[in-house]
Amino acid sequence: MDYIAVNKIAWGKRTKIHVESESYDLPAFLASKSSLNPFN
């Protein structure tokens, strides 16, 4: 079994769900804006 190929297919399926989610600000991410908050 080609575990790397299986893993790539699995991640490809998950990526589509995340890209289409309204939970992520994809335009901001593509504009290189960080969603990370400072840690104090």
N, C-alpha and C positions, 0 to 999 in steps of 0.2 A: 504494500500500500504506500502511495506517495503522500505522506503526511503534510508536506509543505503545500502541495497542490490542494489538498482537502482544506487546509487552514486558509489558504488564499480565497477559496470559494466561499467559505463560511464568513470571512471578513467582508467580502464583496457583497454578500446578502445583507449584512448588518449595516454597511455603509449607506446603502440606499435608504434604509429606514431612518438613519440619523440625518442624512442630507435633507430629507423631506419633512423632518420634524420642525414644528414651530418653536420648540424649546431652545433651539440654537439660533444665534444671530449670524447666519452664514455670510451675509454681505460684509459685516464687520470683520469676521474672521478672514475673509478673502482680501480685505483691505489692510491686513496685518495688525488689527487691533487685538489686544490681549484681553482675555476674559478672566485672567488671574488677578486676584486681590492680594495686596501686600499682607505679609504675615508679620504680626507684631508679637 
